[in-house]
Amino acid sequence: MKKLKDQLEKSAFGVCSYLGEKIGIASSRVRLYFIYASFIALGSPLLIYLVLAFWVNIRKYLKAARNWVWE
């Protein structure tokens, strides 16, 4: 069950875990906030989620490229 959870979190861009680490709260709590906000705001937080997913992936790509250049 843990492997399935880890795989789902990795394939879901890791936005909630990234935000949870930065803010200092559990990633499950961040997921709940996204779900509740999506219901209340009729889906507009999904746009924020997608922008954050794009940003997290770009950061990972830039960090990998930066480490490769200096090695």
Residue frames as a rotation matrix with the C-alpha (Angstrom) as fourth column:
MET 1
0.569 0.822 0.000 0.00
0.822 -0.569 0.000 0.00
0.000 0.000 -1.000 0.00
LYS 2
0.409 -0.499 -0.764 2.88
0.177 -0.778 0.602 2.36
-0.895 -0.382 -0.230 0.77
LYS 3
-0.659 -0.666 0.351 4.43
0.440 0.038 0.897 1.74
-0.611 0.745 0.268 -2.67
LEU 4
-0.106 0.723 0.682 1.12
0.971 -0.073 0.229 2.59
0.215 0.687 -0.694 -4.33
LYS 5
0.771 0.394 -0.501 0.82
0.547 -0.812 0.203 5.79
-0.326 -0.431 -0.841 -2.30
ASP 6
-0.018 -0.876 -0.481 4.40
0.143 -0.478 0.866 6.83
-0.990 -0.053 0.134 -3.13
GLN 7
-0.688 -0.210 0.695 3.87
0.673 0.172 0.719 6.15
-0.271 0.962 0.023 -6.83
LEU 8
0.304 0.879 0.366 0.63
0.930 -0.357 0.084 8.15
0.205 0.315 -0.927 -6.90
GLU 9
0.681 -0.101 -0.725 2.29
0.310 -0.857 0.411 11.08
-0.664 -0.504 -0.552 -5.14
LYS 10
-0.411 -0.908 -0.087 5.21
0.217 -0.190 0.957 11.02
-0.885 0.375 0.275 -7.56
SER 11
-0.605 0.212 0.767 2.96
0.796 0.144 0.588 10.82
0.014 0.967 -0.255 -10.62
ALA 12
0.550 0.834 0.033 0.79
0.827 -0.550 0.119 13.67
0.117 -0.038 -0.992 -9.31
PHE 13
0.418 -0.492 0.764 3.74
0.241 -0.750 -0.616 16.08
0.876 0.441 -0.195 -9.73
GLY 14
-0.190 -0.545 -0.816 4.52
0.924 0.181 -0.336 16.25
0.331 -0.819 0.470 -5.99
VAL 15
-0.264 0.127 0.956 2.90
0.038 -0.989 0.142 19.65
0.964 0.074 0.256 -5.59
CYS 16
0.736 0.636 0.231 1.16
-0.206 -0.115 0.972 18.87
0.645 -0.763 0.046 -2.32
SER 17
0.658 -0.565 -0.497 4.24
0.753 0.508 0.418 17.29
0.016 -0.649 0.760 -0.77
TYR 18
-0.349 -0.791 0.503 6.38
0.748 -0.558 -0.358 20.23
0.564 0.251 0.787 -1.95
LEU 19
-0.012 0.430 0.903 3.98
-0.227 -0.881 0.416 22.76
0.974 -0.200 0.108 -0.46
GLY 20
0.898 0.373 -0.232 3.67
0.092 0.357 0.929 20.71
0.429 -0.856 0.287 2.72
GLU 21
0.237 -0.901 -0.363 7.44
0.962 0.269 -0.041 20.65
0.135 -0.339 0.931 3.17
LYS 22
-0.499 -0.440 0.746 7.76
0.441 -0.871 -0.218 24.39
0.746 0.220 0.629 2.53
ILE 23
0.140 0.661 0.738 4.91
-0.435 -0.628 0.645 25.34
0.889 -0.411 0.200 4.85
GLY 24
-0.806 -0.520 0.284 5.66
-0.493 0.322 -0.808 22.67
0.328 -0.791 -0.516 7.45
ILE 25
-0.021 0.836 0.548 2.39
-0.831 0.290 -0.475 20.74
-0.556 -0.465 0.689 7.41
ALA 26
-0.364 -0.073 0.929 1.42
0.126 0.984 0.126 17.26
-0.923 0.163 -0.349 6.24
SER 27
-0.957 -0.036 -0.288 0.91
-0.276 -0.192 0.942 16.78
-0.090 0.981 0.174 2.52
SER 28
-0.593 0.804 -0.036 -2.42
0.772 0.581 0.259 15.06
0.229 0.126 -0.965 3.18
ARG 29
-0.044 0.547 -0.836 -3.65
0.636 -0.630 -0.445 18.29
-0.770 -0.552 -0.320 4.81
VAL 30
-0.620 -0.243 -0.746 -2.59
-0.351 -0.765 0.540 20.29
-0.702 0.596 0.389 1.74
ARG 31
-0.951 0.306 0.031 -4.48
0.193 0.513 0.837 17.84
0.240 0.802 -0.547 -0.50
LEU 32
-0.238 0.908 -0.345 -7.61
0.955 0.153 -0.256 18.30
-0.179 -0.390 -0.903 1.60
TYR 33
-0.172 0.130 -0.976 -7.31
0.152 -0.976 -0.157 22.07
-0.973 -0.176 0.148 1.29
PHE 34
-0.900 -0.171 -0.401 -7.04
-0.359 -0.231 0.904 21.77
-0.248 0.958 0.146 -2.50
ILE 35
-0.739 0.673 0.003 -10.09
0.599 0.656 0.459 19.51
0.307 0.341 -0.889 -2.61
TYR 36
-0.048 0.747 -0.663 -12.18
0.855 -0.312 -0.414 21.77
-0.516 -0.587 -0.624 -0.38
ALA 37
-0.365 -0.148 -0.919 -11.11
-0.138 -0.968 0.210 24.89
-0.921 0.203 0.333 -2.23
SER 38
-0.999 0.000 -0.047 -11.96
-0.046 0.186 0.982 23.25
0.008 0.983 -0.186 -5.55
PHE 39
-0.396 0.916 -0.068 -15.49
0.903 0.402 0.153 22.50
0.167 -0.001 -0.986 -4.41
ILE 40
0.089 0.425 -0.901 -16.00
0.638 -0.718 -0.276 25.97
-0.765 -0.551 -0.335 -2.95
ALA 41
-0.190 -0.280 -0.941 -14.45
-0.363 -0.870 0.333 27.90
-0.912 0.405 0.064 -5.84
LEU 42
0.764 0.642 0.065 -15.87
-0.221 0.356 -0.908 25.64
-0.606 0.679 0.414 -8.57
GLY 43
0.753 -0.455 0.475 -12.53
0.625 0.721 -0.301 24.26
-0.205 0.523 0.827 -9.75
SER 44
0.865 -0.432 0.254 -10.40
-0.217 -0.780 -0.586 27.37
0.452 0.452 -0.769 -10.03
PRO 45
0.478 -0.752 0.453 -7.76
-0.695 -0.009 0.719 26.05
-0.537 -0.659 -0.527 -7.57
LEU 46
0.640 -0.247 0.727 -7.05
0.466 0.877 -0.113 23.36
-0.610 0.411 0.677 -10.15
LEU 47
0.821 -0.369 0.436 -5.48
0.227 -0.491 -0.841 26.06
0.525 0.789 -0.319 -12.30
ILE 48
0.563 -0.624 0.543 -3.27
-0.819 -0.510 0.264 27.06
0.112 -0.593 -0.797 -9.37
TYR 49
0.549 -0.315 0.774 -2.35
-0.199 0.850 0.487 23.40
-0.812 -0.422 0.403 -8.87
LEU 50
0.774 -0.233 0.589 -1.35
0.622 0.453 -0.638 23.00
-0.118 0.860 0.496 -12.52
VAL 51
0.722 -0.543 0.429 0.78
-0.264 -0.789 -0.555 26.17
0.639 0.287 -0.713 -12.42
LEU 52
0.454 -0.552 0.699 2.49
-0.840 -0.004 0.543 24.93
-0.297 -0.834 -0.466 -9.26
ALA 53
0.683 -0.188 0.706 3.05
0.221 0.974 0.046 21.51
-0.696 0.124 0.707 -10.87
PHE 54
0.813 -0.390 0.432 4.70
0.394 -0.178 -0.902 23.21
0.429 0.903 0.009 -13.82
TRP 55
0.589 -0.589 0.553 6.87
-0.664 -0.743 -0.084 25.31
0.461 -0.317 -0.829 -11.49
VAL 56
0.535 -0.384 0.752 7.98
-0.537 0.533 0.654 22.31
-0.652 -0.754 0.079 -9.37
ASN 57
0.732 -0.250 0.634 8.94
0.534 0.788 -0.306 20.33
-0.423 0.562 0.711 -12.48
ILE 58
0.751 -0.486 0.447 10.88
0.099 -0.587 -0.804 23.26
0.653 0.648 -0.393 -13.94
ARG 59
0.562 -0.545 0.622 12.76
-0.826 -0.404 0.393 23.69
0.037 -0.735 -0.677 -10.65
LYS 60
0.594 -0.326 0.735 13.72
-0.057 0.895 0.443 20.00
-0.802 -0.305 0.513 -10.64
TYR 61
0.781 -0.276 0.560 14.91
0.622 0.264 -0.737 20.26
0.056 0.924 0.378 -14.24
LEU 62
0.692 -0.519 0.502 16.97
-0.287 -0.836 -0.468 23.39
0.662 0.180 -0.727 -13.52
LYS 63
0.557 -0.496 0.666 18.56
-0.736 0.078 0.673 21.86
-0.385 -0.865 -0.321 -10.43
ALA 64
0.644 -0.303 0.702 19.53
0.354 0.932 0.078 18.74
-0.678 0.198 0.707 -12.39
ALA 65
0.753 -0.353 0.555 20.99
0.506 -0.229 -0.832 20.84
0.421 0.907 0.006 -15.21
ARG 66
0.689 -0.493 0.531 22.89
-0.599 -0.800 0.035 23.08
0.407 -0.343 -0.847 -12.82
ASN 67
0.570 -0.476 0.669 24.46
-0.432 0.520 0.737 20.13
-0.699 -0.709 0.091 -10.98
TRP 68
0.721 -0.270 0.639 25.53
0.594 0.715 -0.369 18.53
-0.357 0.646 0.675 -14.27
VAL 69
0.797 -0.411 0.443 27.34
0.083 -0.651 -0.755 21.65
0.598 0.638 -0.484 -15.48
TRP 70
0.499 -0.599 0.626 29.43
-0.831 -0.535 0.151 22.02
0.244 -0.596 -0.765 -12.33
GLU 71
0.698 -0.243 0.673 30.48
-0.225 0.818 0.529 18.38
-0.679 -0.521 0.517 -12.06
